[in-house]
């Protein structure tokens, strides 16, 4: 029987890039980055990539980075005054 693991939460940075694409990265897990045509798409793609990356790390016996974010969503929204 497998031991249940507590979920880990990581800070994610999503930035606009050229041609309206958004790039999502996880600073504490180097090498994990994804893109999407919207913030939601970039985040969804990143979640899939992060899951695959973590499973690969676990299979290779590598240490999984500890959580570095609270278990909640925080967003900054830019606004320009005209």
mmCIF file as gemmi writes it, N, C-alpha and C atoms, coordinates in Angstrom:
data_model
loop_
_atom_site.group_PDB
_atom_site.id
_atom_site.type_symbol
_atom_site.label_atom_id
_atom_site.label_alt_id
_atom_site.label_comp_id
_atom_site.label_asym_id
_atom_site.label_entity_id
_atom_site.label_seq_id
_atom_site.pdbx_PDB_ins_code
_atom_site.Cartn_x
_atom_site.Cartn_y
_atom_site.Cartn_z
_atom_site.occupancy
_atom_site.B_iso_or_equiv
_atom_site.pdbx_formal_charge
_atom_site.auth_seq_id
_atom_site.auth_asym_id
_atom_site.pdbx_PDB_model_num
ATOM 1 N N . UNK Axp A 1 ? 0.838 -1.176 0 1 0 ? 1 A 1
ATOM 2 C CA . UNK Axp A 1 ? 0 0 0 1 0 ? 1 A 1
ATOM 3 C C . UNK Axp A 1 ? 0.89 1.25 0 1 0 ? 1 A 1
ATOM 4 N N . UNK Axp A 2 ? 0.601 2.186 -0.925 1 0 ? 2 A 1
ATOM 5 C CA . UNK Axp A 2 ? 1.41 3.39 -1.033 1 0 ? 2 A 1
ATOM 6 C C . UNK Axp A 2 ? 1.053 4.394 0.044 1 0 ? 2 A 1
ATOM 7 N N . UNK Axp A 3 ? 2.082 5.083 0.521 1 0 ? 3 A 1
ATOM 8 C CA . UNK Axp A 3 ? 1.886 6.124 1.514 1 0 ? 3 A 1
ATOM 9 C C . UNK Axp A 3 ? 1.341 7.375 0.824 1 0 ? 3 A 1
ATOM 10 N N . UNK Axp A 4 ? 0.294 7.975 1.395 1 0 ? 4 A 1
ATOM 11 C CA . UNK Axp A 4 ? -0.276 9.192 0.821 1 0 ? 4 A 1
ATOM 12 C C . UNK Axp A 4 ? 0.68 10.355 1.044 1 0 ? 4 A 1
ATOM 13 N N . UNK Axp A 5 ? 0.883 11.123 -0.002 1 0 ? 5 A 1
ATOM 14 C CA . UNK Axp A 5 ? 1.776 12.274 0.084 1 0 ? 5 A 1
ATOM 15 C C . UNK Axp A 5 ? 0.958 13.552 0.179 1 0 ? 5 A 1
ATOM 16 N N . UNK Axp A 6 ? 1.445 14.478 0.966 1 0 ? 6 A 1
ATOM 17 C CA . UNK Axp A 6 ? 0.793 15.776 1.054 1 0 ? 6 A 1
ATOM 18 C C . UNK Axp A 6 ? 1.023 16.521 -0.256 1 0 ? 6 A 1
ATOM 19 N N . UNK Axp A 7 ? 0.026 17.23 -0.73 1 0 ? 7 A 1
ATOM 20 C CA . UNK Axp A 7 ? 0.231 17.991 -1.973 1 0 ? 7 A 1
ATOM 21 C C . UNK Axp A 7 ? 1.282 19.078 -1.777 1 0 ? 7 A 1
ATOM 22 N N . UNK Axp A 8 ? 2.014 19.344 -2.814 1 0 ? 8 A 1
ATOM 23 C CA . UNK Axp A 8 ? 3.014 20.407 -2.775 1 0 ? 8 A 1
ATOM 24 C C . UNK Axp A 8 ? 2.503 21.572 -3.608 1 0 ? 8 A 1
ATOM 25 N N . UNK Axp A 9 ? 2.854 22.752 -3.177 1 0 ? 9 A 1
ATOM 26 C CA . UNK Axp A 9 ? 2.409 23.958 -3.858 1 0 ? 9 A 1
ATOM 27 C C . UNK Axp A 9 ? 3.627 24.794 -4.212 1 0 ? 9 A 1
ATOM 28 N N . UNK Axp A 10 ? 3.662 25.265 -5.453 1 0 ? 10 A 1
ATOM 29 C CA . UNK Axp A 10 ? 4.811 26.024 -5.933 1 0 ? 10 A 1
ATOM 30 C C . UNK Axp A 10 ? 4.378 27.376 -6.489 1 0 ? 10 A 1
ATOM 31 N N . UNK Axp A 11 ? 5.266 28.354 -6.317 1 0 ? 11 A 1
ATOM 32 C CA . UNK Axp A 11 ? 5.049 29.661 -6.93 1 0 ? 11 A 1
ATOM 33 C C . UNK Axp A 11 ? 5.202 29.495 -8.431 1 0 ? 11 A 1
ATOM 34 N N . UNK Axp A 12 ? 4.302 30.124 -9.16 1 0 ? 12 A 1
ATOM 35 C CA . UNK Axp A 12 ? 4.326 30.084 -10.616 1 0 ? 12 A 1
ATOM 36 C C . UNK Axp A 12 ? 4.37 31.52 -11.116 1 0 ? 12 A 1
ATOM 37 N N . UNK Axp A 13 ? 5.205 31.769 -12.096 1 0 ? 13 A 1
ATOM 38 C CA . UNK Axp A 13 ? 5.262 33.083 -12.72 1 0 ? 13 A 1
ATOM 39 C C . UNK Axp A 13 ? 4.725 32.946 -14.138 1 0 ? 13 A 1
ATOM 40 N N . UNK Axp A 14 ? 3.747 33.779 -14.464 1 0 ? 14 A 1
ATOM 41 C CA . UNK Axp A 14 ? 3.179 33.784 -15.812 1 0 ? 14 A 1
ATOM 42 C C . UNK Axp A 14 ? 3.379 35.189 -16.367 1 0 ? 14 A 1
ATOM 43 N N . UNK Axp A 15 ? 4.069 35.25 -17.501 1 0 ? 15 A 1
ATOM 44 C CA . UNK Axp A 15 ? 4.391 36.547 -18.104 1 0 ? 15 A 1
ATOM 45 C C . UNK Axp A 15 ? 3.952 36.581 -19.564 1 0 ? 15 A 1
ATOM 46 N N . UNK Axp A 16 ? 3.481 37.745 -20.01 1 0 ? 16 A 1
ATOM 47 C CA . UNK Axp A 16 ? 3.164 37.871 -21.438 1 0 ? 16 A 1
ATOM 48 C C . UNK Axp A 16 ? 4.451 37.847 -22.251 1 0 ? 16 A 1
ATOM 49 N N . UNK Axp A 17 ? 4.375 37.276 -23.416 1 0 ? 17 A 1
ATOM 50 C CA . UNK Axp A 17 ? 5.528 37.192 -24.296 1 0 ? 17 A 1
ATOM 51 C C . UNK Axp A 17 ? 5.113 37.7 -25.678 1 0 ? 17 A 1
ATOM 52 N N . UNK Axp A 18 ? 5.961 37.524 -26.642 1 0 ? 18 A 1
ATOM 53 C CA . UNK Axp A 18 ? 5.672 38.003 -27.989 1 0 ? 18 A 1
ATOM 54 C C . UNK Axp A 18 ? 4.413 37.37 -28.571 1 0 ? 18 A 1
ATOM 55 N N . UNK Axp A 19 ? 3.767 38.104 -29.442 1 0 ? 19 A 1
ATOM 56 C CA . UNK Axp A 19 ? 2.594 37.622 -30.188 1 0 ? 19 A 1
ATOM 57 C C . UNK Axp A 19 ? 1.437 37.17 -29.296 1 0 ? 19 A 1
ATOM 58 N N . UNK Axp A 20 ? 1.315 37.745 -28.109 1 0 ? 20 A 1
ATOM 59 C CA . UNK Axp A 20 ? 0.181 37.427 -27.246 1 0 ? 20 A 1
ATOM 60 C C . UNK Axp A 20 ? 0.267 36.103 -26.524 1 0 ? 20 A 1
ATOM 61 N N . UNK Axp A 21 ? 1.414 35.462 -26.535 1 0 ? 21 A 1
ATOM 62 C CA . UNK Axp A 21 ? 1.608 34.183 -25.847 1 0 ? 21 A 1
ATOM 63 C C . UNK Axp A 21 ? 2.006 34.453 -24.395 1 0 ? 21 A 1
ATOM 64 N N . UNK Axp A 22 ? 1.581 33.596 -23.496 1 0 ? 22 A 1
ATOM 65 C CA . UNK Axp A 22 ? 1.964 33.684 -22.088 1 0 ? 22 A 1
ATOM 66 C C . UNK Axp A 22 ? 2.909 32.538 -21.759 1 0 ? 22 A 1
ATOM 67 N N . UNK Axp A 23 ? 3.974 32.848 -21.01 1 0 ? 23 A 1
ATOM 68 C CA . UNK Axp A 23 ? 4.96 31.852 -20.592 1 0 ? 23 A 1
ATOM 69 C C . UNK Axp A 23 ? 4.806 31.638 -19.091 1 0 ? 23 A 1
ATOM 70 N N . UNK Axp A 24 ? 4.686 30.383 -18.674 1 0 ? 24 A 1
ATOM 71 C CA . UNK Axp A 24 ? 4.553 30.028 -17.256 1 0 ? 24 A 1
ATOM 72 C C . UNK Axp A 24 ? 5.78 29.243 -16.821 1 0 ? 24 A 1
ATOM 73 N N . UNK Axp A 25 ? 6.363 29.641 -15.682 1 0 ? 25 A 1
ATOM 74 C CA . UNK Axp A 25 ? 7.537 28.959 -15.141 1 0 ? 25 A 1
ATOM 75 C C . UNK Axp A 25 ? 7.361 28.712 -13.647 1 0 ? 25 A 1
ATOM 76 N N . UNK Axp A 26 ? 8.139 27.757 -13.132 1 0 ? 26 A 1
ATOM 77 C CA . UNK Axp A 26 ? 8.173 27.442 -11.707 1 0 ? 26 A 1
ATOM 78 C C . UNK Axp A 26 ? 9.615 27.661 -11.266 1 0 ? 26 A 1
ATOM 79 N N . UNK Axp A 27 ? 9.908 28.817 -10.634 1 0 ? 27 A 1
ATOM 80 C CA . UNK Axp A 27 ? 11.299 29.123 -10.285 1 0 ? 27 A 1
ATOM 81 C C . UNK Axp A 27 ? 11.999 28.062 -9.434 1 0 ? 27 A 1
ATOM 82 N N . UNK Axp A 28 ? 11.29 27.4 -8.546 1 0 ? 28 A 1
ATOM 83 C CA . UNK Axp A 28 ? 11.934 26.421 -7.667 1 0 ? 28 A 1
ATOM 84 C C . UNK Axp A 28 ? 12.118 25.054 -8.325 1 0 ? 28 A 1
ATOM 85 N N . UNK Axp A 29 ? 11.614 24.898 -9.547 1 0 ? 29 A 1
ATOM 86 C CA . UNK Axp A 29 ? 11.775 23.64 -10.286 1 0 ? 29 A 1
ATOM 87 C C . UNK Axp A 29 ? 12.342 24 -11.665 1 0 ? 29 A 1
ATOM 88 N N . UNK Axp A 30 ? 13.654 24.2 -11.748 1 0 ? 30 A 1
ATOM 89 C CA . UNK Axp A 30 ? 14.271 24.59 -13.021 1 0 ? 30 A 1
ATOM 90 C C . UNK Axp A 30 ? 13.951 23.601 -14.144 1 0 ? 30 A 1
ATOM 91 N N . UNK Axp A 31 ? 13.775 24.147 -15.317 1 0 ? 31 A 1
ATOM 92 C CA . UNK Axp A 31 ? 13.507 23.306 -16.48 1 0 ? 31 A 1
ATOM 93 C C . UNK Axp A 31 ? 12.041 23.084 -16.762 1 0 ? 31 A 1
ATOM 94 N N . UNK Axp A 32 ? 11.16 23.551 -15.893 1 0 ? 32 A 1
ATOM 95 C CA . UNK Axp A 32 ? 9.728 23.393 -16.126 1 0 ? 32 A 1
ATOM 96 C C . UNK Axp A 32 ? 9.17 24.738 -16.573 1 0 ? 32 A 1
ATOM 97 N N . UNK Axp A 33 ? 8.752 24.795 -17.837 1 0 ? 33 A 1
ATOM 98 C CA . UNK Axp A 33 ? 8.162 26 -18.407 1 0 ? 33 A 1
ATOM 99 C C . UNK Axp A 33 ? 7.19 25.577 -19.5 1 0 ? 33 A 1
ATOM 100 N N . UNK Axp A 34 ? 6.121 26.32 -19.633 1 0 ? 34 A 1
ATOM 101 C CA . UNK Axp A 34 ? 5.143 26.041 -20.682 1 0 ? 34 A 1
ATOM 102 C C . UNK Axp A 34 ? 4.58 27.359 -21.185 1 0 ? 34 A 1
ATOM 103 N N . UNK Axp A 35 ? 3.837 27.287 -22.266 1 0 ? 35 A 1
ATOM 104 C CA . UNK Axp A 35 ? 3.227 28.481 -22.822 1 0 ? 35 A 1
ATOM 105 C C . UNK Axp A 35 ? 1.779 28.208 -23.191 1 0 ? 35 A 1
ATOM 106 N N . UNK Axp A 36 ? 1.039 29.281 -23.459 1 0 ? 36 A 1
ATOM 107 C CA . UNK Axp A 36 ? -0.341 29.166 -23.885 1 0 ? 36 A 1
ATOM 108 C C . UNK Axp A 36 ? -0.811 30.484 -24.449 1 0 ? 36 A 1
ATOM 109 N N . UNK Axp A 37 ? -1.923 30.44 -25.146 1 0 ? 37 A 1
ATOM 110 C CA . UNK Axp A 37 ? -2.488 31.652 -25.739 1 0 ? 37 A 1
ATOM 111 C C . UNK Axp A 37 ? -3.253 32.478 -24.717 1 0 ? 37 A 1
ATOM 112 N N . UNK Axp A 38 ? -3.479 31.923 -23.533 1 0 ? 38 A 1
ATOM 113 C CA . UNK Axp A 38 ? -4.117 32.642 -22.429 1 0 ? 38 A 1
ATOM 114 C C . UNK Axp A 38 ? -3.404 32.242 -21.145 1 0 ? 38 A 1
ATOM 115 N N . UNK Axp A 39 ? -3.633 33.004 -20.09 1 0 ? 39 A 1
ATOM 116 C CA . UNK Axp A 39 ? -3.056 32.662 -18.787 1 0 ? 39 A 1
ATOM 117 C C . UNK Axp A 39 ? -3.528 31.281 -18.36 1 0 ? 39 A 1
ATOM 118 N N . UNK Axp A 40 ? -4.814 31.016 -18.539 1 0 ? 40 A 1
ATOM 119 C CA . UNK Axp A 40 ? -5.38 29.729 -18.128 1 0 ? 40 A 1
ATOM 120 C C . UNK Axp A 40 ? -4.778 28.572 -18.907 1 0 ? 40 A 1
ATOM 121 N N . UNK Axp A 41 ? -4.579 28.766 -20.217 1 0 ? 41 A 1
ATOM 122 C CA . UNK Axp A 41 ? -3.982 27.703 -21.03 1 0 ? 41 A 1
ATOM 123 C C . UNK Axp A 41 ? -2.533 27.463 -20.617 1 0 ? 41 A 1
ATOM 124 N N . UNK Axp A 42 ? -1.773 28.543 -20.4 1 0 ? 42 A 1
ATOM 125 C CA . UNK Axp A 42 ? -0.378 28.399 -19.969 1 0 ? 42 A 1
ATOM 126 C C . UNK Axp A 42 ? -0.309 27.667 -18.635 1 0 ? 42 A 1
ATOM 127 N N . UNK Axp A 43 ? -1.188 28.01 -17.704 1 0 ? 43 A 1
ATOM 128 C CA . UNK Axp A 43 ? -1.2 27.361 -16.394 1 0 ? 43 A 1
ATOM 129 C C . UNK Axp A 43 ? -1.592 25.888 -16.512 1 0 ? 43 A 1
ATOM 130 N N . UNK Axp A 44 ? -2.586 25.582 -17.309 1 0 ? 44 A 1
ATOM 131 C CA . UNK Axp A 44 ? -2.983 24.184 -17.511 1 0 ? 44 A 1
ATOM 132 C C . UNK Axp A 44 ? -1.86 23.359 -18.112 1 0 ? 44 A 1
ATOM 133 N N . UNK Axp A 45 ? -1.182 23.925 -19.117 1 0 ? 45 A 1
ATOM 134 C CA . UNK Axp A 45 ? -0.047 23.23 -19.733 1 0 ? 45 A 1
ATOM 135 C C . UNK Axp A 45 ? 1.08 23.038 -18.732 1 0 ? 45 A 1
ATOM 136 N N . UNK Axp A 46 ? 1.298 24.049 -17.888 1 0 ? 46 A 1
ATOM 137 C CA . UNK Axp A 46 ? 2.354 23.961 -16.883 1 0 ? 46 A 1
ATOM 138 C C . UNK Axp A 46 ? 2.051 22.876 -15.851 1 0 ? 46 A 1
ATOM 139 N N . UNK Axp A 47 ? 0.804 22.77 -15.44 1 0 ? 47 A 1
ATOM 140 C CA . UNK Axp A 47 ? 0.436 21.735 -14.467 1 0 ? 47 A 1
ATOM 141 C C . UNK Axp A 47 ? 0.738 20.344 -15.015 1 0 ? 47 A 1
ATOM 142 N N . UNK Axp A 48 ? 0.425 20.121 -16.287 1 0 ? 48 A 1
ATOM 143 C CA . UNK Axp A 48 ? 0.725 18.83 -16.911 1 0 ? 48 A 1
ATOM 144 C C . UNK Axp A 48 ? 2.232 18.587 -16.954 1 0 ? 48 A 1
ATOM 145 N N . UNK Axp A 49 ? 2.992 19.595 -17.369 1 0 ? 49 A 1
ATOM 146 C CA . UNK Axp A 49 ? 4.446 19.455 -17.457 1 0 ? 49 A 1
ATOM 147 C C . UNK Axp A 49 ? 5.063 19.221 -16.083 1 0 ? 49 A 1
ATOM 148 N N . UNK Axp A 50 ? 4.56 19.926 -15.068 1 0 ? 50 A 1
ATOM 149 C CA . UNK Axp A 50 ? 5.082 19.773 -13.713 1 0 ? 50 A 1
ATOM 150 C C . UNK Axp A 50 ? 4.8 18.375 -13.178 1 0 ? 50 A 1
ATOM 151 N N . UNK Axp A 51 ? 3.613 17.865 -13.423 1 0 ? 51 A 1
ATOM 152 C CA . UNK Axp A 51 ? 3.268 16.511 -12.99 1 0 ? 51 A 1
ATOM 153 C C . UNK Axp A 51 ? 4.207 15.494 -13.639 1 0 ? 51 A 1
ATOM 154 N N . UNK Axp A 52 ? 4.401 15.609 -14.944 1 0 ? 52 A 1
ATOM 155 C CA . UNK Axp A 52 ? 5.297 14.694 -15.659 1 0 ? 52 A 1
ATOM 156 C C . UNK Axp A 52 ? 6.721 14.805 -15.121 1 0 ? 52 A 1
ATOM 157 N N . UNK Axp A 53 ? 7.184 16.041 -14.909 1 0 ? 53 A 1
ATOM 158 C CA . UNK Axp A 53 ? 8.545 16.268 -14.417 1 0 ? 53 A 1
ATOM 159 C C . UNK Axp A 53 ? 8.731 15.643 -13.03 1 0 ? 53 A 1
ATOM 160 N N . UNK Axp A 54 ? 7.768 15.845 -12.146 1 0 ? 54 A 1
ATOM 161 C CA . UNK Axp A 54 ? 7.859 15.306 -10.782 1 0 ? 54 A 1
ATOM 162 C C . UNK Axp A 54 ? 7.841 13.778 -10.796 1 0 ? 54 A 1
ATOM 163 N N . UNK Axp A 55 ? 7.006 13.2 -11.64 1 0 ? 55 A 1
ATOM 164 C CA . UNK Axp A 55 ? 6.965 11.739 -11.743 1 0 ? 55 A 1
ATOM 165 C C . UNK Axp A 55 ? 8.306 11.201 -12.236 1 0 ? 55 A 1
ATOM 166 N N . UNK Axp A 56 ? 8.908 11.899 -13.197 1 0 ? 56 A 1
ATOM 167 C CA . UNK Axp A 56 ? 10.223 11.486 -13.711 1 0 ? 56 A 1
ATOM 168 C C . UNK Axp A 56 ? 11.291 11.593 -12.626 1 0 ? 56 A 1
ATOM 169 N N . UNK Axp A 57 ? 11.261 12.704 -11.869 1 0 ? 57 A 1
ATOM 170 C CA . UNK Axp A 57 ? 12.224 12.882 -10.782 1 0 ? 57 A 1
ATOM 171 C C . UNK Axp A 57 ? 12.08 11.759 -9.756 1 0 ? 57 A 1
ATOM 172 N N . UNK Axp A 58 ? 10.853 11.434 -9.422 1 0 ? 58 A 1
ATOM 173 C CA . UNK Axp A 58 ? 10.59 10.384 -8.435 1 0 ? 58 A 1
ATOM 174 C C . UNK Axp A 58 ? 11.109 9.036 -8.935 1 0 ? 58 A 1
ATOM 175 N N . UNK Axp A 59 ? 10.865 8.729 -10.21 1 0 ? 59 A 1
ATOM 176 C CA . UNK Axp A 59 ? 11.323 7.459 -10.78 1 0 ? 59 A 1
ATOM 177 C C . UNK Axp A 59 ? 12.843 7.378 -10.794 1 0 ? 59 A 1
ATOM 178 N N . UNK Axp A 60 ? 13.509 8.506 -10.953 1 0 ? 60 A 1
ATOM 179 C CA . UNK Axp A 60 ? 14.974 8.55 -10.982 1 0 ? 60 A 1
ATOM 180 C C . UNK Axp A 60 ? 15.575 8.636 -9.581 1 0 ? 60 A 1
ATOM 181 N N . UNK Axp A 61 ? 14.727 8.701 -8.565 1 0 ? 61 A 1
ATOM 182 C CA . UNK Axp A 61 ? 15.212 8.772 -7.195 1 0 ? 61 A 1
ATOM 183 C C . UNK Axp A 61 ? 15.721 10.149 -6.801 1 0 ? 61 A 1
ATOM 184 N N . UNK Axp A 62 ? 15.359 11.167 -7.592 1 0 ? 62 A 1
ATOM 185 C CA . UNK Axp A 62 ? 15.773 12.533 -7.276 1 0 ? 62 A 1
ATOM 186 C C . UNK Axp A 62 ? 14.868 13.121 -6.203 1 0 ? 62 A 1
ATOM 187 N N . UNK Axp A 63 ? 15.421 14.051 -5.44 1 0 ? 63 A 1
ATOM 188 C CA . UNK Axp A 63 ? 14.65 14.705 -4.39 1 0 ? 63 A 1
ATOM 189 C C . UNK Axp A 63 ? 13.686 15.72 -5.008 1 0 ? 63 A 1
ATOM 190 N N . UNK Axp A 64 ? 12.433 15.649 -4.596 1 0 ? 64 A 1
ATOM 191 C CA . UNK Axp A 64 ? 11.41 16.577 -5.076 1 0 ? 64 A 1
ATOM 192 C C . UNK Axp A 64 ? 11.537 17.881 -4.291 1 0 ? 64 A 1
ATOM 193 N N . UNK Axp A 65 ? 11.561 19.026 -4.985 1 0 ? 65 A 1
ATOM 194 C CA . UNK Axp A 65 ? 11.67 20.302 -4.266 1 0 ? 65 A 1
ATOM 195 C C . UNK Axp A 65 ? 10.5 20.492 -3.291 1 0 ? 65 A 1
ATOM 196 N N . UNK Axp A 66 ? 10.784 21.065 -2.12 1 0 ? 66 A 1
ATOM 197 C CA . UNK Axp A 66 ? 9.706 21.309 -1.153 1 0 ? 66 A 1
ATOM 198 C C . UNK Axp A 66 ? 8.775 22.415 -1.64 1 0 ? 66 A 1
ATOM 199 N N . UNK Axp A 67 ? 7.584 22.441 -1.079 1 0 ? 67 A 1
ATOM 200 C CA . UNK Axp A 67 ? 6.637 23.512 -1.392 1 0 ? 67 A 1
ATOM 201 C C . UNK Axp A 67 ? 7.278 24.856 -1.1 1 0 ? 67 A 1
ATOM 202 N N . UNK Axp A 68 ? 6.958 25.835 -1.928 1 0 ? 68 A 1
ATOM 203 C CA . UNK Axp A 68 ? 7.461 27.179 -1.674 1 0 ? 68 A 1
ATOM 204 C C . UNK Axp A 68 ? 6.345 28.227 -1.77 1 0 ? 68 A 1
ATOM 205 N N . UNK Axp A 69 ? 5.106 27.759 -1.757 1 0 ? 69 A 1
ATOM 206 C CA . UNK Axp A 69 ? 3.974 28.675 -1.862 1 0 ? 69 A 1
ATOM 207 C C . UNK Axp A 69 ? 2.826 28.171 -1.002 1 0 ? 69 A 1
ATOM 208 N N . UNK Axp A 70 ? 1.968 29.076 -0.577 1 0 ? 70 A 1
ATOM 209 C CA . UNK Axp A 70 ? 0.786 28.648 0.17 1 0 ? 70 A 1
ATOM 210 C C . UNK Axp A 70 ? -0.158 27.888 -0.751 1 0 ? 70 A 1
ATOM 211 N N . UNK Axp A 71 ? -1.036 27.118 -0.183 1 0 ? 71 A 1
ATOM 212 C CA . UNK Axp A 71 ? -1.986 26.336 -0.958 1 0 ? 71 A 1
ATOM 213 C C . UNK Axp A 71 ? -3.166 27.164 -1.419 1 0 ? 71 A 1
ATOM 214 N N . UNK Axp A 72 ? -2.891 28.281 -2.049 1 0 ? 72 A 1
ATOM 215 C CA . UNK Axp A 72 ? -3.964 29.143 -2.564 1 0 ? 72 A 1
ATOM 216 C C . UNK Axp A 72 ? -3.454 29.874 -3.789 1 0 ? 72 A 1
ATOM 217 N N . UNK Axp A 73 ? -4.359 30.453 -4.515 1 0 ? 73 A 1
ATOM 218 C CA . UNK Axp A 73 ? -3.986 31.184 -5.727 1 0 ? 73 A 1
ATOM 219 C C . UNK Axp A 73 ? -3.881 32.671 -5.429 1 0 ? 73 A 1
ATOM 220 N N . UNK Axp A 74 ? -2.813 33.273 -5.893 1 0 ? 74 A 1
ATOM 221 C CA . UNK Axp A 74 ? -2.602 34.713 -5.75 1 0 ? 74 A 1
ATOM 222 C C . UNK Axp A 74 ? -2.294 35.257 -7.13 1 0 ? 74 A 1
ATOM 223 N N . UNK Axp A 75 ? -2.985 36.31 -7.524 1 0 ? 75 A 1
ATOM 224 C CA . UNK Axp A 75 ? -2.733 36.902 -8.834 1 0 ? 75 A 1
ATOM 225 C C . UNK Axp A 75 ? -2.511 38.4 -8.703 1 0 ? 75 A 1
ATOM 226 N N . UNK Axp A 76 ? -1.586 38.895 -9.477 1 0 ? 76 A 1
ATOM 227 C CA . UNK Axp A 76 ? -1.389 40.336 -9.624 1 0 ? 76 A 1
ATOM 228 C C . UNK Axp A 76 ? -2.023 40.724 -10.953 1 0 ? 76 A 1
ATOM 229 N N . UNK Axp A 77 ? -2.746 41.804 -10.938 1 0 ? 77 A 1
ATOM 230 C CA . UNK Axp A 77 ? -3.404 42.264 -12.155 1 0 ? 77 A 1
ATOM 231 C C . UNK Axp A 77 ? -2.891 43.66 -12.467 1 0 ? 77 A 1
ATOM 232 N N . UNK Axp A 78 ? -2.377 43.831 -13.663 1 0 ? 78 A 1
ATOM 233 C CA . UNK Axp A 78 ? -1.885 45.145 -14.071 1 0 ? 78 A 1
ATOM 234 C C . UNK Axp A 78 ? -3.023 46.03 -14.545 1 0 ? 78 A 1
ATOM 235 N N . UNK Axp A 79 ? -2.872 47.302 -14.339 1 0 ? 79 A 1
ATOM 236 C CA . UNK Axp A 79 ? -3.88 48.261 -14.788 1 0 ? 79 A 1
ATOM 237 C C . UNK Axp A 79 ? -3.171 49.559 -15.119 1 0 ? 79 A 1
ATOM 238 N N . UNK Axp A 80 ? -3.49 50.122 -16.255 1 0 ? 80 A 1
ATOM 239 C CA . UNK Axp A 80 ? -2.878 51.411 -16.599 1 0 ? 80 A 1
ATOM 240 C C . UNK Axp A 80 ? -3.961 52.48 -16.589 1 0 ? 80 A 1
ATOM 241 N N . UNK Axp A 81 ? -3.621 53.609 -16.026 1 0 ? 81 A 1
ATOM 242 C CA . UNK Axp A 81 ? -4.535 54.747 -15.958 1 0 ? 81 A 1
ATOM 243 C C . UNK Axp A 81 ? -4.39 55.536 -17.246 1 0 ? 81 A 1
ATOM 244 N N . UNK Axp A 82 ? -5.464 55.844 -17.892 1 0 ? 82 A 1
ATOM 245 C CA . UNK Axp A 82 ? -5.453 56.632 -19.138 1 0 ? 82 A 1
ATOM 246 C C . UNK Axp A 82 ? -5.711 58.079 -18.844 1 0 ? 82 A 1
